[in-house]
Amino acid sequence: MSPLLVFGILTAIIILISWRTLFDVKTHGFYRFFAWIGMTWIFSVNYKFWFVQPFSITQIISWILLVYSAYLVIFGIILILIKGKPSNKRDEKNLFGFEKTTELVNSSKQEFLSIFAIRFMHRSFL
């Protein structure tokens, strides 16, 4: 399938999901839309190469990073659902249900990992 066709289909789906915030620059959904479009373009251009030379070192590293990225997304959503305590009391139509949090989430796996990465990079460049 053509990358442009894949991109067009996925973009239409993203527009259907993001239509409430698409034209409101004051919401984070407007900027999230462009982030999703960027990721969609990267996916649509590269999906054909996912299984070319599947056991090369670059493909193995790529799959490890892809799986780890999915883990971080799932962990983040679970963290928002548990610590953010979403509630339908917030009447903001531009937010998804899990985004309507009542508590500030100030702990994260990403915070720990970024501190670790900064320390590791600092040591390796000395």
Backbone as CSV, one residue per row, in Angstrom:
resi,resn,N_x,N_y,N_z,CA_x,CA_y,CA_z,C_x,C_y,C_z
1,MET,0.843,-1.170,0.000,0.000,0.000,0.000,0.896,1.244,0.000
2,SER,0.497,2.251,-0.708,1.263,3.484,-0.830,1.361,4.213,0.511
3,PRO,2.546,4.755,0.830,2.682,5.507,2.084,1.720,6.691,2.173
4,LEU,1.443,7.345,1.043,0.507,8.469,1.063,-0.915,8.016,1.383
5,LEU,-1.300,6.853,0.868,-2.624,6.315,1.161,-2.750,5.957,2.645
6,VAL,-1.726,5.285,3.183,-1.716,4.942,4.609,-1.775,6.222,5.448
7,PHE,-0.974,7.209,5.076,-0.953,8.482,5.798,-2.322,9.159,5.741
8,GLY,-2.956,9.148,4.578,-4.271,9.766,4.424,-5.334,9.099,5.277
9,ILE,-5.347,7.775,5.291,-6.338,7.038,6.082,-6.138,7.299,7.572
10,LEU,-4.879,7.208,8.016,-4.601,7.428,9.443,-4.850,8.878,9.844
11,THR,-4.556,9.820,8.952,-4.830,11.230,9.248,-6.333,11.466,9.396
12,ALA,-7.130,10.834,8.558,-8.591,10.965,8.677,-9.071,10.444,10.030
13,ILE,-8.499,9.342,10.488,-8.872,8.795,11.793,-8.475,9.762,12.908
14,ILE,-7.274,10.337,12.802,-6.809,11.285,13.815,-7.683,12.539,13.828
15,ILE,-8.108,12.991,12.653,-9.004,14.157,12.593,-10.333,13.843,13.271
16,LEU,-10.855,12.625,13.062,-12.106,12.235,13.719,-11.950,12.220,15.235
17,ILE,-10.788,11.800,15.718,-10.552,11.758,17.166,-10.352,13.159,17.729
18,SER,-9.657,14.023,16.991,-9.244,15.333,17.504,-10.125,16.485,17.055
19,TRP,-11.264,16.257,16.493,-12.044,17.336,15.886,-12.440,18.409,16.893
20,ARG,-12.626,18.036,18.174,-13.069,19.022,19.173,-12.013,20.088,19.454
21,THR,-10.751,19.735,19.329,-9.680,20.673,19.688,-8.872,21.141,18.481
22,LEU,-9.263,20.723,17.325,-8.461,20.981,16.131,-8.305,22.467,15.820
23,PHE,-9.306,23.266,16.091,-9.241,24.683,15.740,-9.127,25.602,16.955
24,ASP,-8.834,25.033,18.110,-8.684,25.820,19.334,-7.216,25.805,19.756
25,VAL,-6.504,26.868,19.418,-5.062,26.950,19.668,-4.755,26.983,21.160
26,LYS,-5.720,27.330,21.988,-5.493,27.461,23.427,-5.466,26.119,24.153
27,THR,-5.799,25.042,23.478,-5.820,23.734,24.121,-4.603,22.910,23.705
28,HIS,-4.253,21.964,24.562,-3.123,21.096,24.232,-3.482,20.114,23.113
29,GLY,-4.752,19.899,22.886,-5.177,18.991,21.832,-4.801,19.475,20.444
30,PHE,-4.743,20.790,20.268,-4.331,21.362,18.983,-2.899,20.946,18.658
31,TYR,-2.027,21.044,19.636,-0.622,20.693,19.430,-0.417,19.177,19.406
32,ARG,-1.248,18.472,20.193,-1.201,17.009,20.175,-1.552,16.488,18.786
33,PHE,-2.478,17.144,18.105,-2.850,16.749,16.749,-1.631,16.739,15.829
34,PHE,-0.825,17.795,15.886,0.344,17.857,15.010,1.419,16.847,15.406
35,ALA,1.520,16.552,16.694,2.450,15.506,17.128,1.998,14.153,16.576
36,TRP,0.698,13.876,16.651,0.175,12.620,16.118,0.364,12.541,14.605
37,ILE,0.176,13.656,13.915,0.366,13.664,12.459,1.828,13.374,12.126
38,GLY,2.747,13.958,12.885,4.170,13.691,12.662,4.508,12.226,12.863
39,MET,3.989,11.638,13.927,4.230,10.214,14.168,3.583,9.350,13.100
40,THR,2.424,9.783,12.616,1.743,9.046,11.544,2.569,9.063,10.263
41,TRP,3.161,10.206,9.956,3.996,10.296,8.758,5.206,9.374,8.888
42,ILE,5.858,9.385,10.035,7.019,8.510,10.250,6.611,7.052,10.108
43,PHE,5.464,6.678,10.683,4.981,5.307,10.562,4.681,4.945,9.116
44,SER,3.964,5.809,8.407,3.528,5.476,7.046,4.698,5.382,6.070
45,VAL,5.768,6.096,6.323,6.934,6.031,5.446,7.794,4.807,5.758
46,ASN,7.807,4.373,7.023,8.742,3.333,7.442,8.152,1.955,7.681
47,TYR,6.839,1.784,7.670,6.271,0.492,8.040,6.689,-0.633,7.098
48,LYS,6.989,-0.325,5.854,7.390,-1.361,4.895,8.730,-1.985,5.254
49,PHE,9.544,-1.276,6.002,10.892,-1.736,6.309,11.006,-2.422,7.662
50,TRP,9.894,-2.585,8.372,9.941,-3.176,9.699,10.446,-4.610,9.691
51,PHE,10.170,-5.348,8.632,10.544,-6.756,8.618,11.593,-7.082,7.561
52,VAL,12.275,-6.056,7.051,13.398,-6.267,6.145,14.627,-6.494,7.024
53,GLN,15.334,-7.566,6.825,16.484,-7.952,7.654,16.114,-7.885,9.140
54,PRO,15.169,-8.706,9.570,14.626,-8.586,10.923,15.631,-8.854,12.046
55,PHE,16.735,-9.524,11.757,17.686,-9.844,12.822,18.965,-9.032,12.737
56,SER,18.928,-7.940,11.972,20.092,-7.054,11.963,20.114,-6.270,13.271
57,ILE,21.270,-5.800,13.659,21.412,-5.122,14.942,20.551,-3.857,15.015
58,THR,20.446,-3.134,13.902,19.621,-1.917,13.924,18.140,-2.250,14.101
59,GLN,17.679,-3.333,13.501,16.275,-3.724,13.654,15.999,-4.200,15.079
60,ILE,16.925,-4.930,15.649,16.736,-5.404,17.025,16.669,-4.217,17.988
61,ILE,17.583,-3.267,17.823,17.562,-2.066,18.665,16.271,-1.290,18.448
62,SER,15.856,-1.182,17.192,14.626,-0.466,16.863,13.415,-1.106,17.539
63,TRP,13.302,-2.422,17.489,12.173,-3.111,18.113,12.204,-2.979,19.625
64,ILE,13.386,-3.033,20.207,13.496,-2.848,21.661,12.994,-1.463,22.051
65,LEU,13.419,-0.444,21.310,12.986,0.919,21.608,11.489,1.101,21.365
66,LEU,10.950,0.455,20.330,9.520,0.547,20.051,8.701,-0.086,21.174
67,VAL,9.101,-1.257,21.611,8.385,-1.932,22.698,8.496,-1.129,23.988
68,TYR,9.675,-0.579,24.247,9.859,0.230,25.451,9.012,1.503,25.391
69,SER,8.901,2.104,24.228,8.056,3.291,24.078,6.598,2.954,24.360
70,ALA,6.142,1.812,23.867,4.770,1.382,24.139,4.580,1.150,25.637
71,TYR,5.579,0.576,26.298,5.518,0.374,27.743,5.360,1.712,28.467
72,LEU,6.122,2.728,28.052,6.034,4.038,28.700,4.656,4.664,28.514
73,VAL,4.068,4.489,27.341,2.723,5.031,27.097,1.708,4.339,28.005
74,ILE,1.774,3.025,28.059,0.839,2.267,28.892,1.035,2.621,30.364
75,PHE,2.293,2.701,30.815,2.588,3.066,32.189,2.055,4.470,32.502
76,GLY,2.220,5.397,31.572,1.740,6.760,31.785,0.229,6.824,31.909
77,ILE,-0.475,6.084,31.079,-1.938,6.082,31.152,-2.410,5.459,32.463
78,ILE,-1.767,4.370,32.861,-2.130,3.738,34.138,-1.854,4.694,35.292
79,LEU,-0.732,5.407,35.225,-0.387,6.373,36.277,-1.426,7.489,36.359
80,ILE,-1.877,7.983,35.216,-2.916,9.018,35.204,-4.220,8.472,35.773
81,LEU,-4.571,7.234,35.426,-5.825,6.664,35.911,-5.795,6.408,37.409
82,ILE,-4.633,6.006,37.936,-4.549,5.685,39.361,-4.310,6.934,40.208
83,LYS,-3.278,7.707,39.875,-2.918,8.848,40.716,-3.667,10.127,40.337
84,GLY,-4.105,10.246,39.095,-4.801,11.454,38.672,-6.253,11.493,39.071
85,LYS,-6.817,10.343,39.377,-8.212,10.216,39.787,-9.148,10.974,38.851
86,PRO,-9.272,10.512,37.604,-10.160,11.196,36.658,-11.607,11.207,37.144
87,SER,-12.294,12.301,36.814,-13.682,12.453,37.227,-14.441,13.184,36.126
88,ASN,-15.694,12.836,35.978,-16.534,13.509,34.982,-17.081,14.842,35.497
89,LYS,-16.664,15.254,36.686,-17.100,16.538,37.231,-16.541,17.700,36.426
90,ARG,-15.395,17.485,35.803,-14.820,18.539,34.961,-15.583,18.564,33.645
91,ASP,-16.163,19.691,33.331,-16.988,19.806,32.133,-16.203,20.487,31.006
92,GLU,-15.109,19.867,30.617,-14.307,20.397,29.523,-14.445,19.443,28.344
93,LYS,-15.109,19.912,27.304,-15.418,19.052,26.174,-14.197,18.708,25.328
94,ASN,-13.112,19.475,25.491,-11.936,19.210,24.672,-11.018,18.149,25.275
95,LEU,-11.360,17.618,26.448,-10.541,16.596,27.085,-11.173,15.216,26.917
96,PHE,-10.315,14.206,26.780,-10.783,12.829,26.825,-11.091,12.483,28.273
97,GLY,-11.807,11.404,28.505,-12.206,11.031,29.861,-11.032,10.843,30.808
98,PHE,-9.973,10.198,30.362,-8.837,9.947,31.252,-8.024,11.216,31.523
99,GLU,-8.242,12.273,30.751,-7.510,13.527,30.957,-8.166,14.434,31.997
100,LYS,-9.379,14.131,32.382,-10.103,14.971,33.338,-9.707,14.605,34.761
101,THR,-8.441,14.852,35.095,-7.921,14.458,36.398,-8.300,15.458,37.474
102,THR,-8.402,14.957,38.704,-8.710,15.812,39.845,-7.493,15.979,40.756
103,GLU,-6.457,15.203,40.541,-5.226,15.266,41.321,-4.048,15.480,40.373
104,LEU,-3.077,16.260,40.836,-1.869,16.484,40.066,-0.962,15.263,40.174
105,VAL,-0.538,14.742,39.046,0.379,13.605,39.028,1.790,14.174,38.938
106,ASN,2.554,14.020,40.021,3.896,14.589,40.025,4.987,13.542,40.186
107,SER,4.660,12.291,40.008,5.669,11.241,40.001,5.512,10.462,38.706
108,SER,6.640,10.030,38.177,6.547,9.297,36.922,7.769,8.437,36.699
109,LYS,7.601,7.453,35.885,8.706,6.609,35.458,9.653,7.431,34.595
110,GLN,9.124,8.329,33.772,9.940,9.145,32.896,10.870,10.045,33.695
111,GLU,10.388,10.561,34.823,11.213,11.419,35.670,12.442,10.647,36.155
112,PHE,12.220,9.438,36.628,13.324,8.608,37.088,14.281,8.290,35.951
113,LEU,13.730,7.936,34.793,14.576,7.569,33.659,15.364,8.756,33.124
114,SER,14.766,9.944,33.123,15.497,11.100,32.612,16.646,11.469,33.537
115,ILE,16.454,11.348,34.850,17.543,11.618,35.789,18.659,10.601,35.586
116,PHE,18.294,9.329,35.422,19.288,8.290,35.179,20.050,8.546,33.886
117,ALA,19.338,8.920,32.829,19.983,9.171,31.532,20.938,10.352,31.609
118,ILE,20.548,11.406,32.311,21.422,12.577,32.440,22.689,12.207,33.196
119,ARG,22.559,11.448,34.264,23.742,11.034,35.032,24.643,10.126,34.199
120,PHE,24.054,9.201,33.459,24.835,8.288,32.629,25.578,9.059,31.543
121,MET,24.888,9.984,30.876,25.512,10.754,29.803,26.614,11.654,30.366
122,HIS,26.392,12.198,31.549,27.392,13.071,32.157,28.675,12.285,32.455
123,ARG,28.533,11.077,32.946,29.699,10.239,33.249,30.416,9.799,31.977
124,SER,29.672,9.493,30.944,30.313,8.952,29.737,31.052,10.036,28.944
125,PHE,30.708,11.307,29.152,31.371,12.363,28.393,32.495,13.026,29.172
126,LEU,32.766,12.571,30.379,33.863,13.160,31.175,35.210,12.644,30.745
